[in-house]
Amino acid sequence: MSAAPAIRWAQSGLMSLTGPEHGAPLVPAFDAMTGIHELMDELRSGAMAFGVQLDIDASVLGGRAHLMNLRRGGVQSCNRSCRLLEARDGWVALSLPRSSDAEMLPAWLGIEVGADPWAAADQGVRRCDRAELAAMAEGLPLAFAVLPETGEPVAPGAAAAQPCSSSTPARAVTAHSLLAIDLSALWAGPLCGQLLRQTGMRVIKVESAARPEPARRASPAFFDLLNAGKESLVLDFDDKSHRAGLRRLIEAADIVISSARPRALEQLDLNPAELIRDRPALIWIAITAHGWHGIAGQRVGFGDDAAVAAGLVATGGDG
């Protein structure tokens, strides 16, 4: 690999987050930044169509780590909620960010968890092949992914952000005339909504009263980075009238951003395909771990394990 990809990786701020916890940082063996720079060029170009200069560069990728004081952890993710584990025939990723996730380990691996769920998971994974682990995880609300070996095809839909709208003719609009509803949480979806807001769109962030955006509590500065300037609406999703109000809001929107799986949206009485059929100009952006359709679309996933499913790892000299 030439020096340029390594320089771009360093300039992004990601080099300090990649590699062993107490060793030298690593650079991926592939050019990880060219596609990201091309995407950001497209975003800036699209914003210029509205007469807006969009302020975005690769530093946004390391911004979360800086605000939350995250550090590289080798086989552990920077926030320590995901780990690479070695199966009999290769590597897999497992995320346990919620207290309930460890409760899934006995059903998945047939093991007793004990006081240290990571030690139990490590021992259980070592006894199995990657394909076995994937088959046993199917249907469980567990964020698990297989790292493809070099040359293996990446699983369809892995780490995918999929627009669910039909193709419609272009129409003369200004950003200020558009309404976006942000139903998403954590990082990718809120960033999407923030970029739309920066073009001048009206963006309403909708949160559940029972389960507000986790970043509000965990890192207020990071929450503000992604959500400042959006309007805020908190709804009780157990209340039928609130769910009906959400539907009316979506029916008036031009863009909807979600990070929930299809099954979760059904619980809110929302069917994106039906809403799009009734309003073909509606754009529904579903940012999920493993795509939107079929069994894969119902899989739980977070950024780190979804990245592993797409092969986005760096490998040290020790393998």
N, C-alpha and C positions, 0 to 999 in steps of 0.2 A: 504494500500500500504506500502511495506517495505521502509526502509530508503534509500536503494540503488538508486531507480529511482529518488527520490528527490535530492540526491547528484549529480547524473548525470545531472539532469536538471539545478542545480546550476552551475556545472562546465562548462556547455555549454555557460553560460552568458545570458541565456534566462530568468532566474528567475527574474532578475531585470527589465525585459521588460513585465512581466505578472502580472496583478492585478490592483487594483484601483490606480488612479493617485496620490492620497495623502495618501494611506494606505499601509499596508504590502504587499509584493509580494505574489503571489499565485503559487502553484504547481498543474499541471493537476491531476485529479483523476486517470488517466491511466498512464501507463509507456510510455511516449512519446519518450524516447531516445534510447531504445533498438534497434528498427528497424533502426534508423539513424546510430547507431554505427555499426550495421551489414552491412549496405550499404557502409559505409566508409571503412570497412575491405575488402569488395569486390572490391572497387575501388583501394585500395592499392595493393591487390593481383593481380588484372588485370594489373596494371602498372608494377609489378615485372616481368610479362611475357615478357615485353619489356626491362627488366633490369633497370627499373627506380624506384627510391624510391619516391613515391608521398607524398608530404607534405600536408596532410589535416587532420583536426580533427574537433570536434564539435564547436570550437571557430569561425569557418567561419560563423556560423548561427547568431552570435551576432556582427560580424565584421561590417556589414553595419550600425547598430544602433550606434556603437561606432564612426565610421567615420563621421556620419551625426548628431551626438549628439541627437539621438532620445530617448524619455522617454516613460514609460508606461502610458496609458491613460484610463484604465478601459474599458468602452464600446467603446472607440475610439482606433483605431489602433495607433501604435507608431508614424507613420507619419501623423496622424490625417485625412487621406483621406478616411478612412472606419469607419463605426460605426455599432454597434449592435443596432437594433431597436426592440421594443417589439410590436408584433402583438397581436391580440385577443387570439391566442392559442399558442403562443411561440415566439421565437426570429428569426430575419432575419438579414442579413448583407447587407449593401449598401455601395458602393464606389463611391465617387464623386471627383476623382483626377483632372479632366479636367473641364475647365470653361463651356464646352458644355454639361457636364453631367447633371447639374441642369436643363437645358432646356428640359430634358426628363421627368421631374417629373409631369408636367401637363398631358402629354399623358399617363403616367403610373397610377397616382393616381387621376386624375381629379381634381386637386387642383390649386390654385394660389400660386405661390412660394413666392413672396415678397422679402424682403431684406435678409432674413435668410432661405436659402434652407433647412438646416438641421431641423429647427423648423417645417417647412411645411411638410417635409418628415415624421417626427416623428408623427405629428397629423394625416396624411393620413394613415400611416401604422397601427396605433392603431385602426382604424375603420374596419380593414380587417383581415381575416384568412390568414395563410401562403399559403395555396393552392390558394386562390384568388389572392394573390399578385404575386405568381409565374406565374399564368395564364395570368395576366394582363401585366407582364413584357416580356412575350414571343414575340420575334421579335423586341424588342427595343434594341438599342445599349447601354444597361445599365448593369453595373456590380452589380448583385443582386444574393443573395443566401439564401436558407432556412437552418437554423440550425436544423438538425434532432434531435428529442427527443431521450432520451435513449431507445435503443431497436429498433428504426426505422432503416430501411436499408438506407445506404448512396446512393445518386443518382448515377447511373452508370456514370463513366467517371469523377466524381468530382475530382478536383485536380490531374489530370492524366498527366503523361508524356508518350507519346505513340510512340514507334518506328514504322515507317511505311514501313520498308523494308521487303522483303521476306527472308526466311531462306536460307542461302547459305553455301556451304562447307567451312570449315576453310582453309585459305591459308597462306603460309609462308610469312610473311611481317615483316618489322621493322617499328617502329613508325615514323622514319624519312622518310619513303617512302610513308606515307599517307598524304593526303590533306583534311582538313576540312574547310568548308565554314560556317561562323557564320552569319546568317541573323537575329539573335535574338536581343532583347533589354531588358533593365532593369536589372534583376538579375539572374534568373535561367538559361536562355540560355547562357548568357555570362560566368557564372561560369562553365557551362558544357564545353564551348570552352576553357576556361583557364585550366581546368583539362586535356583536350586533349593536349593542348600546352605543359603542364608540362611533359607529357610523351614523348615529342620530336616531335610530329606531327607539320606540317606546318599548321597554322590556319590563314585564311584571314577573317577579320571582314568587312562585307559589310554594309554600311549605306546609307540612302536616303539623297540626298542633301537638299531636302525640309524639311525632318523631321529627323535630326540627333539624335543619341542616347541621351535621356534626361539626363542621368547621367553625360555626359560631362560638362554640365553647372551647374547642381544642386550640384554635389559633385565630383569634379575632382579626389580627392584621392580615392574615391570608384570606379570611372571609371577605374583608373589605376590599382587598385587591381584586377579587373576582366578582364582587356583587355591588360595590359602591355605585350609586347612581341609578340602580334599578328600583322600581316600585316594589313594595313588599305586600304580600297577601298571605295570611295564615288561615287555614281552613281545618275544620274537624271532619276528616274523611269518613268517620263513622256516622256522620249526620247526612241523611239522604238529601236534605235541602242544600247542604254545602256541596255535595257531589253534583247536584243539578246545576248549582251556580258555577262550578268549575266547567261543566260542559258548555254552558252558555258563553262563558268567557272564551273557551277554545273555539267555539263556533264563530266568534267575532275576530279571531286572530288570523294573521297571515302566516306565522311560523310558530311551531311548537317544538320545544327541546325537551327530551326525556332521557332518563338513564335507567328507568325501571324495565324489567322484563315484561313481555306481553301479558303474562299471567297476573302480574301486579296491577297493570293498567285495567284489566278486566274487573278487578276488585273495586276499581273506582268508577265502574260503569262506562269505561272508555274503550272504544274499538277504533284504533287509528284508520284501518282500512274502510270502515263504514263512514267515518268522518270525512275522509278524503273523497270517497265516492260521492258524498253529498255536496262537497265543496272542492272540486278538482284543483283549484288554485292553492289550497292549503299545503304547506310544506311541513312535514313531520320529520324531525331529525331524531333518530333513536341511536343513542351512543351506549352500546352494551358491550360486554366482554367477548361474546362469541357470535355476533350477528343477531339477526332478528327472527329468522324463520326456523321452523322445525324444532327438533330436540335441542340443537345447539343454542337456539335463541332463548331457551328456558334455563340455561346454565348460569349459575352464580359466577361472578368473576370480578376482580379488581385490577387496577392498572398493572401491578407487578406481575401477577400470574398470567394475565392476558398477553403481556409483552413476551414472557417466556414461551407461550404457545406460538408466538410469531417468530421465535428464534432470536429475539433481541437480547442477546447476552454477550459479554466479553469473557474470553477464556485466558487464564494465566498459564504460565509455562508449566505449572504442575497439573494442568488439566482441570 
